[in-house]
Amino acid sequence: MPYGRQLRFVVTCPAVLLLLLGCSAENDAGGVHSSDSHDSEAVVPPGTLPKPGLEQGLEQGLEQGLEQGLEQGLALFQRKCAVCHGEQGLGDGTAAFLLSPKPRDFSGGRFLLGSNSQGLPSAADLRTTLDRGMPGSAMPPWDHLPDESLDALVIAVRHLAIEGRAWRLMDDDPDLSEDEAREIANELMASGEPVVVPQLTPVSPEVLTHGRQLYMENCAACHDDDGRGLKALDMVDEQGNRVLARDFTQGVFKGGSTEQIIALRILRGLHGSPMPASPMPAEDVSAIAHFVRTLVPDGAEDRLLLNQRTLTAQRSSRTLTTATEDVAWDQAPSTFLPVTPLWWRTDRIEGVDVQALHDDSRVALRLRWADSTKNDTLLSQQSFGDGAALGLSNAEDPPTFTMGADGEPISLWHWKAAWQRDAASGPPALALAFAGLPADQQLTYPGHPGQAGFATGQVAGNPLSQASHTNTVEVANALGFGSLTTQGEGAQKVEGSATWADGHWTVVFLRAFETDTESDVSFASGDRVAVNFALWDGAASDRNGQKCVSIWHELVLAR
């Protein structure tokens, strides 16, 4: 099996090294290029190019640092990226089955975002994607990593793409040697010429009118007249995965939403997706770009970017409780944290407002998010409850924002709306959902499975098996996918309470700084703890891995 072979870095020719970095003798700059004959400078839209000097710095370091950069990049890739993209960049990571859109298979050589006509994106394009992430997918931004680490990841991604394509070629033609396959792969994956974006005409009422006319003729069939993208429901990408047209009104743009970037997407297309390249005159692409930009609400794009933030748990002089409207929260700053669905949908939860407090012995977090429906009843197989969870880690460098990793456990506090209802008023009667059906389980038969001796989970104290719940939060631990383990009844030390009003849930989590359970995360004044968040919308059939998640953030307990 070629894909199972050990990847090796054997490229040493300077010209091929330049290819690995996305450079060429003719053009070594990434980003968008202008065709304005009066200005030889490239038109560089914000968010397209990374920090100045990336291309030049990578090229200058070819002779002495590229191989070292590759080694560092591959190690980082395994830790940060392989969980989704797979160890060899084939899009087959352990998390891939949980995600839609699916992670990119680098070996296919088809990348959505880029500024070149074909082949691999330039090093600058890849660096920008790493810095920014890809809103509308589970791809997070990595701009909190050092520049050196990001540059190394760029080298690693390009290397994995070329190696993967070489192995594909050898699969198709067993007579090819590794060197021959790699040489062909280098040619196939070579970045094409930069896509030339013209100098855009200034916006005016006349330009917008022209832009709307062109939009209706060229774009509305997929993106809808109003830009919401709900019309074309049968589109698939090159791998046959179902995709939706972009909803401009939500501000979800994988590569940015400036007029220059929108023009680039029109002219280049999105490789591997139903979005085609559409060459057109400068005045037309300018008009469409300006019009599309009017469909994006102010601030919408910035609001949903998954940037890492620091939350401060202020010290409170009051004794903390689980009351959702305790006056202590009036003094706690609130931070909005965007979340993204692992299975992308437009009717998603956009984010959660988070506050944190401590009283020198306990820590409390209050979450508030919009949810137009209250789903707290689980009486049928089609019923799913609302929920919220925190993932916590004392590690300085926690594993990628998933369910922990081998040897790197995380602690989970999972509030459940159904348990909240149980605690407040007891479990709902089955007769409410199945009116008129015989209540046979209320009868007593010899050896009936409803008897305690047959309910082994209840007898063993499994919190998930109880007929009712007095607490609203499940405490569990995880070491990766499929390893979620609920702590025993005596180790359920997190209290919780919630209220739903005016289309919003408000949930409070409360726990003592220290517990007698070794797997619990510890807290102390002055500590820094990694925390991420997950939200479930029962009305959208969210359950288990179908949820909206944040990236890791930092929780600081003020002294």
HELIX and SHEET records of a PDB file:
HELIX    1   1 PRO A    2  GLY A    4  5                                   3    
HELIX    2   2 PRO A   14  LEU A   20  1                                   7    
HELIX    3   3 LEU A   54  GLN A   60  1                                   7    
HELIX    4   4 LEU A   62  LYS A   80  1                                  19    
HELIX    5   5 ALA A   82  HIS A   85  1                                   4    
HELIX    6   6 ALA A   96  LEU A   98  5                                   3    
HELIX    7   7 PHE A  106  GLY A  108  5                                   3    
HELIX    8   8 ALA A  123  ARG A  132  1                                  10    
HELIX    9   9 ASP A  147  ASP A  172  1                                  26    
HELIX   10  10 GLU A  178  LEU A  188  1                                  11    
HELIX   11  11 PRO A  205  ASN A  218  1                                  14    
HELIX   12  12 ALA A  220  HIS A  223  1                                   4    
HELIX   13  13 PHE A  248  GLN A  250  5                                   3    
HELIX   14  14 GLU A  259  ARG A  268  1                                  10    
HELIX   15  15 ALA A  282  THR A  294  1                                  13    
HELIX   16  16 ALA A  300  LEU A  304  1                                   5    
HELIX   17  17 VAL A  327  GLN A  331  5                                   5    
HELIX   18  18 ALA A  417  SER A  425  1                                   9    
HELIX   19  19 LEU A  430  LEU A  432  5                                   3    
HELIX   20  20 ASP A  440  GLN A  442  5                                   3    
HELIX   21  21 ALA A  452  PHE A  454  5                                   3    
HELIX   22  22 THR A  456  VAL A  459  1                                   4    
HELIX   23  23 PRO A  463  SER A  465  5                                   3    
HELIX   24  24 GLU A  489  ALA A  491  5                                   3    
HELIX   25  25 GLY A  538  ALA A  540  5                                   3    
SHEET    1   A 2 HIS A  33  SER A  34  0                                        
SHEET    2   A 2 VAL A 196  VAL A 197  1                                        
SHEET    1   B 9 THR A 335  PRO A 338  0                                        
SHEET    2   B 9 GLY A 351  HIS A 358 -1                                        
SHEET    3   B 9 THR A 310  ARG A 315  1                                        
SHEET    4   B 9 HIS A 553  LEU A 557  1                                        
SHEET    5   B 9 ARG A 528  TRP A 536 -1                                        
SHEET    6   B 9 GLY A 387  SER A 393 -1                                        
SHEET    7   B 9 ILE A 410  LYS A 416 -1                                        
SHEET    8   B 9 VAL A 473  ALA A 478 -1                                        
SHEET    9   B 9 THR A 485  THR A 486 -1                                        
SHEET    1   C 7 THR A 335  PRO A 338  0                                        
SHEET    2   C 7 GLY A 351  HIS A 358 -1                                        
SHEET    3   C 7 THR A 310  ARG A 315  1                                        
SHEET    4   C 7 HIS A 553  LEU A 557  1                                        
SHEET    5   C 7 ARG A 528  TRP A 536 -1                                        
SHEET    6   C 7 CYS A 548  VAL A 549 -1                                        
SHEET    7   C 7 THR A 340  PRO A 341 -1                                        
SHEET    1   D 5 THR A 335  PRO A 338  0                                        
SHEET    2   D 5 GLY A 351  HIS A 358 -1                                        
SHEET    3   D 5 ARG A 362  ALA A 370 -1                                        
SHEET    4   D 5 HIS A 504  ALA A 512 -1                                        
SHEET    5   D 5 GLU A 495  ALA A 501 -1                                        
END                                                                             
